[in-house]
Amino acid sequence: MNHDVGAVALHFQIPGKFVSATPYGTGHINDTYAVTFLQGDSCQRAILQRINHHIFKNPLALMDNIHRVTTHLSSKTPDTPQARRTVLRLIPTHLGNSWHQDESGNYWRAYEFVPNARSYDSVDSPNQAFQAAKAFGDFQKLLADLPEPRLNDTIPDFHHTPKRFQTLENSITVDIANRAYLAQPEIAFALQRKAITGILLGACLPERVTHNDTKLSNVLIDDQTGEGICVIDLDTVMPGLAPYDFGDMVRTTTSPAREDEQDLSKVTMQFPMFEALLRGYLASAGDFLTETEKQFLPFSGKLITFEIGIRFLTDYLSGDTYYKTHRPGHNLDRCRTQFKLMESLEQQEKQMNKLLSLI
């Protein structure tokens, strides 16, 4: 669908005259544009996004979360040009709202543009992994004292692994796409590990404000210093367990292989990357996490990798109804990649726990 981005941009308090809008970033959920306004001899850029209300079915609750979170983070940072780069800042509409609804029913938001920084889709070095993990740890730490009320659940039961597993079991039983016979090794792998699904939820860990999508591309890295300066993509920020975020960092950062890699020999947990994540995360989050939360950090990588693997397997057995696919068996390939990474994590779990005890 084509959108009149220029007309939408005019509803937000961006000074100057609208000049242009170009697609921005590599996200697959929302439509994102960099818009440029001209005021006198200077240009001002902003980020304009259309919220995908098919995925996020309650945009107002989502925007309430983002407004509260960004306001809280901004209150903890100085109002200087350099410090402003460390927090996403919403640009209000001329009506004073944090969002605008167009005539077609689409919801839009605008953020101040963060200059001289960028996101990366794949990790280049352990230092980059360290910087991203430190940024996510800082994010959790600054939000640890977010005042009541509790944030909205933008996607209910997002990391409820036992419910995810129950959905998998149902899909195996129904076998609506007649594919179970093609995934017998993967089904057996999953069923053998059912017992781990409830471990984190049963550990009585404190509820935190968590990001829930802690891949490298959701941290802006400073062009000059290489520091992780700003956490972005706040759509899934909601109540959760701190190890969820660390576990997703492990899942998305430690393997050099693509998420849908068919050559499973390329899939492995690189221990130097794990060490960088652990050290970076604890450098910022370590002083507010409980000892029990810390103890579950190595395990969390295994659990979240397993959870995503069973989600891919469920979608494959259900006929590919959730994730976009680009070839036959695409979701099964994704499942196999996750399960191979999980095996690598299992093999190195003792080493990961030993490292934790030394930090």
C-alpha positions in Angstrom: 0.0 0.0 0.0 1.3 3.5 -0.9 1.1 6.1 1.8 1.2 9.9 1.5 4.2 10.1 3.9 4.6 13.9 3.3 1.0 14.5 4.4 1.4 12.4 7.5 4.7 14.1 8.4 3.0 17.5 8.5 0.9 16.3 11.5 4.0 16.1 13.7 5.9 19.0 15.3 8.8 19.0 12.9 9.9 22.5 12.2 10.3 23.7 8.6 9.0 22.7 5.2 8.7 19.1 4.2 11.3 18.1 1.5 11.4 14.4 1.1 10.8 10.9 2.6 12.8 7.8 1.8 12.4 4.2 3.1 14.8 3.6 6.0 16.3 0.6 7.8 15.8 -3.2 7.2 12.9 -3.9 9.5 10.1 -6.2 8.2 7.2 -5.3 10.5 6.6 -1.6 10.3 7.0 0.9 7.4 9.8 3.2 8.3 10.9 6.4 6.5 13.6 9.1 7.0 11.8 12.4 6.4 13.7 15.7 5.7 12.4 19.2 6.5 14.1 22.4 5.5 14.1 25.4 7.9 16.1 28.3 6.6 19.5 27.0 5.5 19.4 23.9 7.7 17.9 20.5 7.2 16.2 18.5 9.9 15.7 14.7 9.7 13.2 12.6 11.6 12.1 9.0 11.6 8.5 8.4 10.7 6.9 4.9 11.2 3.6 3.3 10.3 2.7 0.8 13.0 1.7 -2.6 11.7 -1.6 -3.0 13.4 -2.0 -6.5 12.0 0.9 -7.6 14.3 0.4 -5.1 17.1 -3.4 -5.2 17.4 -3.6 -2.5 20.1 -1.5 0.4 18.8 -2.7 2.8 21.5 -1.6 0.5 24.3 1.7 0.0 22.4 2.2 3.8 22.1 1.3 4.2 25.8 4.2 1.9 26.6 6.6 3.7 24.3 5.7 7.1 25.6 6.1 6.1 29.2 9.4 4.3 28.6 11.0 7.0 26.5 9.8 9.7 28.9 11.3 7.8 31.8 14.6 7.3 30.0 14.7 10.9 28.9 14.3 12.0 32.5 17.5 10.3 33.4 19.6 11.8 30.7 20.9 15.4 30.4 19.3 17.6 27.8 22.4 18.1 25.7 22.9 17.2 22.0 25.2 14.3 22.9 23.0 12.9 25.6 19.9 13.2 23.4 21.5 10.6 21.1 21.3 8.0 23.8 17.5 7.8 24.0 14.7 7.5 21.4 12.6 10.6 21.7 9.1 10.8 20.3 8.0 13.9 18.4 4.4 14.9 19.3 1.7 15.8 16.9 0.3 19.3 16.7 -2.6 18.0 18.8 -0.1 16.9 21.5 -0.4 13.1 20.9 2.4 10.6 20.5 0.7 9.2 17.5 -1.4 10.2 14.5 -4.2 8.1 12.8 -4.6 8.8 9.1 -7.8 8.6 7.1 -7.2 4.9 6.3 -7.0 4.0 10.0 -3.2 3.6 10.0 -1.3 4.7 13.2 1.9 6.7 12.8 4.6 7.9 15.1 7.7 10.1 14.7 11.1 10.0 16.4 14.0 12.5 16.5 16.7 11.3 14.2 19.9 10.0 16.0 22.9 11.4 14.0 26.3 9.8 13.5 25.2 6.3 14.5 23.9 3.2 12.7 22.6 -0.3 13.3 24.2 -3.5 12.0 22.5 -6.7 10.9 25.4 -9.0 11.7 28.1 -8.8 14.4 31.6 -8.1 13.2 33.6 -8.6 16.4 33.3 -9.5 20.1 33.7 -5.8 21.0 30.6 -5.1 18.9 28.7 -7.8 20.8 30.0 -6.4 24.1 28.8 -2.9 23.2 25.3 -4.1 22.2 24.9 -6.2 25.3 26.0 -3.3 27.5 23.5 -1.0 25.8 20.6 -3.5 26.4 21.8 -3.9 30.1 21.8 -0.1 30.5 18.3 0.0 29.0 17.0 -2.6 31.6 18.8 -0.9 34.4 17.4 2.6 33.7 13.9 1.1 33.5 14.1 -0.9 36.7 12.4 1.8 38.6 9.7 2.7 36.1 6.7 3.8 38.2 3.4 1.9 38.3 1.1 1.0 36.6 2.5 -2.1 34.9 3.2 -1.7 31.2 0.8 -3.2 28.7 1.4 -6.7 27.2 1.7 -5.8 23.6 1.9 -9.5 22.6 0.5 -11.6 25.5 2.5 -14.7 26.5 5.3 -13.7 24.1 7.9 -15.7 26.0 5.6 -18.2 27.7 7.6 -21.3 26.5 5.2 -23.9 28.0 2.3 -22.4 26.0 4.5 -22.3 22.9 5.2 -26.0 23.4 1.6 -26.8 23.9 0.8 -25.2 20.6 3.5 -27.3 19.0 2.1 -30.5 20.5 -1.4 -29.5 19.1 0.1 -28.9 15.7 1.8 -32.4 15.8 -1.5 -34.0 16.7 -3.6 -32.2 14.1 -0.9 -32.2 11.4 -3.2 -30.0 9.2 -0.6 -29.7 6.4 0.3 -33.4 6.5 4.0 -32.6 7.1 4.7 -34.3 10.4 6.3 -37.3 8.6 8.8 -34.9 7.0 9.9 -33.5 10.4 10.2 -36.6 12.6 13.8 -35.9 13.8 12.9 -32.3 14.7 9.7 -33.4 16.5 11.7 -36.0 18.5 14.3 -33.4 19.3 11.7 -31.1 20.7 9.7 -33.7 22.6 12.9 -34.9 24.4 13.4 -31.4 25.8 9.9 -30.6 26.9 11.0 -30.6 30.6 13.1 -27.4 30.2 10.2 -25.2 29.0 8.9 -24.2 32.4 12.2 -23.7 34.2 12.5 -20.0 33.9 8.8 -19.3 34.6 9.1 -21.6 37.7 12.2 -19.9 39.1 10.3 -17.0 40.8 12.4 -14.3 39.1 11.3 -10.7 39.5 9.4 -9.1 36.7 11.3 -6.5 34.8 10.8 -4.1 31.9 12.3 -6.0 29.0 12.9 -5.3 25.4 12.1 -8.7 24.0 13.9 -8.3 20.6 17.5 -7.9 21.6 19.2 -8.5 18.2 22.2 -6.5 17.3 20.3 -4.4 14.7 18.2 -2.9 17.6 21.2 -1.0 19.0 22.6 2.1 17.4 26.4 2.0 17.3 28.3 5.3 17.4 30.2 5.9 14.1 33.2 7.4 15.8 33.6 5.5 19.1 32.0 2.1 18.3 29.9 2.4 21.5 26.4 1.1 21.7 24.6 4.4 22.4 20.8 3.9 21.9 18.4 1.0 22.0 15.7 1.2 19.3 12.6 -0.7 18.1 10.5 -0.5 21.3 7.4 -2.2 20.1 7.9 -5.3 22.2 9.0 -3.5 25.4 6.7 -4.9 28.1 6.9 -6.8 31.4 9.1 -9.9 31.3 12.1 -11.7 32.8 15.6 -10.2 32.4 17.1 -13.5 31.2 14.7 -13.4 28.2 16.6 -10.5 26.8 20.0 -12.0 27.4 18.9 -15.3 25.9 17.8 -13.6 22.7 21.2 -11.9 22.5 22.9 -15.3 22.7 20.5 -16.7 20.1 21.0 -13.9 17.6 24.6 -13.0 18.1 26.8 -16.0 18.9 26.4 -18.0 15.7 28.0 -16.9 12.4 25.3 -18.6 10.4 22.1 -17.1 9.0 18.8 -17.9 10.8 17.8 -20.1 7.8 21.2 -21.5 7.0 20.8 -24.9 5.3 24.5 -26.0 5.8 24.2 -26.9 9.5 28.0 -27.3 9.7 28.2 -23.5 9.8 25.9 -23.3 12.9 27.8 -23.1 16.2 27.9 -21.0 19.4 31.1 -19.0 19.2 32.3 -18.9 22.8 34.2 -15.6 22.4 30.9 -13.9 21.3 29.1 -15.4 24.4 31.9 -14.1 26.7 31.6 -10.6 25.2 27.8 -10.6 25.6 28.0 -11.8 29.2 30.7 -9.3 30.2 28.9 -6.4 28.4 25.5 -7.2 29.9 26.8 -7.6 33.4 28.9 -4.4 33.1 25.7 -2.5 33.0 23.0 -4.7 34.4 25.1 -6.6 37.0 24.5 -4.3 39.9 20.6 -4.5 39.8 20.1 -8.2 38.8 19.6 -10.7 41.6 22.0 -13.6 42.0 19.3 -16.0 40.8 18.7 -13.9 37.7 22.5 -14.1 37.0 22.6 -17.8 37.5 20.0 -18.3 34.7 21.8 -16.3 32.1 23.7 -19.2 30.4 20.5 -21.3 30.5 18.4 -18.5 29.0 20.3 -18.7 25.6 19.4 -22.4 25.3 15.8 -21.8 26.3 15.1 -18.9 24.0 16.8 -20.7 21.1 14.6 -23.7 21.8 11.5 -21.5 22.0 12.1 -19.9 18.6 13.0 -23.3 17.1 9.6 -24.8 18.2 7.8 -21.7 16.9 9.4 -22.3 13.5 8.5 -26.0 13.7 4.9 -25.2 14.7 4.5 -22.9 11.8 5.9 -25.5 9.4 3.5 -28.2 10.6 0.6 -25.6 10.4 1.3 -24.8 6.8 3.4 -21.7 7.1 0.7 -19.4 8.3 2.8 -16.9 10.5 6.4 -16.5 9.2 7.0 -15.4 5.6 8.6 -18.2 3.6 10.6 -17.9 0.4 11.1 -21.6 -0.5 9.6 -25.0 0.3 10.6 -26.2 3.8 11.9 -22.7 4.7 10.4 -22.9 8.3 11.8 -26.4 8.7 15.3 -25.1 7.7 14.9 -22.3 10.3 13.9 -24.8 12.9 16.9 -27.0 12.2 19.2 -24.0 12.5 17.9 -23.2 15.9 18.0 -26.8 17.1 21.6 -27.1 15.9 22.6 -23.9 17.8 20.8 -25.3 20.8 22.9 -28.5 20.6 26.1 -26.3 20.5 24.8 -24.4 23.6 24.2 -27.6 25.4 27.7 -28.8 24.7 29.2 -25.6 26.0 26.9 -25.1 29.0 29.4 -26.1 31.6 32.0 -23.7 30.2 29.4 -20.9 30.1 28.5 -21.5 33.7 32.2 -21.5 34.7 32.7 -18.2 33.0 29.8 -16.7 34.9 31.3 -17.8 38.2 34.5 -16.0 37.4 33.0 -12.6 36.5 
